[in-house]
Amino acid sequence: MDVIKIITKMSQKKSGRASHFDTSDERFQSLLHVPLIAIKQGVMDSMARRGHSTDDLSSLKDSLEYFQLESHELYTVVCEKLMEEEDDEDEPGEVGHDFSGGSVGF
């Protein structure tokens, strides 16, 4: 994901538009395949890095939108995962990455 973010930033600095970058290049397509497989296998999410919430998946989503890859399977999977994570955070009584501490009555 970091490489995709770097490519996005470099493309933005270079031209400000994604149209100069060839997203059909097989190397770039292979790069997109890595997070797709990882998310499908359940080993990648926004909480995976350093044990706490990061913006990894939302940044990936932004990169895919910048390159107008909303029709790519990765975009769909990332959006679904982000919605799932948002729903998990909203469930009351859950203890997890968003637990703010406090007394539990022991």
N, C-alpha and C positions, 0 to 999 in steps of 0.2 A: 504494500500500500504506500510505503514511503516513496518508492520509485515513481509510482503513478502521480503522487502529489508533486514530486520534483519536476516531472515532465510537464504537469499542468502549470506550475509556477514559471518554468522556463518559457513555455509557450505564451503565457500571459505577458511576460516581460518583453519577449521578442516582438510580438505583433499585436497583442491585445485581443486577438481573435484566434479561435481554434481552427479556422479554415486552412491554415498553413501547415498543420500537423496531419500526417497521414495515419489515421486511426485504423486503417485496414492493413497496415503493415503486420506481417505475421509475428514479428517479435513483440509488438505492442499487444496483439491479440493473445499471445501466449502469456504475457504478463497479466492480462485481465483474468485469465483462467485460474491463476493461483489463488486469489482471494475467493473466487467463485467456489472452488473445490473446498477450501478451508471452511467457509461459511456452511456449505452443505454438510460437511463432516462434523459440524458443531464445535470446531476448535478456534473459531474467530468470531469475536463480537466486540462491542465497544468497551467491555470490561476486561478483555483479555490481557491487555498490556499493563504491566506493573501492578496488577491486582486492583486497579480502580478505574473508574469511568474516564474515558478519553473521548475525543471527537473523531476517532479513526474512521468509523463507518460514515458519519455525516460528511467528513472531508472527502471520502471516497465517492459518496453520492454527488457532492458538489463537482468533483473532477469529471465524473461521467456526464453530468449535465453540461459542463463547460464544453466537452467534446461532442455534445449532442448524441450521446449513446444511450438515450432513454429506452431504446428498443433492444438493447443488449440484455441478455439473461442476467448478468451480474447486477445491473441496475434494479431489476425486479426483485432479486434476492436480497440486495442491500436494503431496499425500501421495506420489504417484509420484515427483515430482521430489526430494523430501527423501530418499526411499529410494535413489534413483539416486545422489544426492550422497554419502550415507552409504556406499554400496557402493564408489564411486570412492575415497573416503578410505581405505578398508580394504585396497585393493590394494597389495601390497608392490612396492617398486622404482619407484613413481610419483614424478615430480617435478611439483609443482604448488603450490597455495595452502597445503598443509599440510607442505611440505618444510621441514625444520628446519635445513638448511644442513649444513656440515661439508665435509670434504675429498672430492673426487670423483676423486682420483688423477691429477691433471694435473701 
